[in-house]
Amino acid sequence: MVTHATRRHNIADTKPGIFQNPKRLQDLSYMGKRKSRAKPPPKKRMDKLDTVFSCPFCNHGTGVECRIDMKNLIGEASCRICQESFSTTVTALTEPIDIYSEWIDECERVNNLEDDGTLEGRADA
């Protein structure tokens, strides 16, 4: 017969909820420690966009060079072969490809107006 005085106390008897659940037992091992944060993945590098393009007038492969003047908010695309040029207003987000694309769009718009016969100032209109 075991008397109360000779019986050893077991921690599991005093706190049955913590030690009977293995998940809670795992939580005890991390008690008091800070959780480490995983390092974020490295950012992908963006490829540099072209600043030299082919000329829509003389078709020279690397004839057009685009320059952006942020002080005056002017972007200019000019061909160093045939001396054609195009200027437009720019914003802080404008890239050289945007200036060249606007030039190509303007050339197509003018060509479509000539094809339709709606260009102002023509002799036969």
Salt bridges, closest charged atoms under 4 A:
ASP13 OD2 - ARG7 NH2 3.81
GLU65 OE2 - ARG67 NH1 3.58
GLU65 OE1 - ARG80 NH1 3.90
GLU76 OE1 - ARG67 NH2 3.88
GLU106 OE2 - ARG109 NH2 2.52
ASP124 OD1 - ARG122 NE 3.71
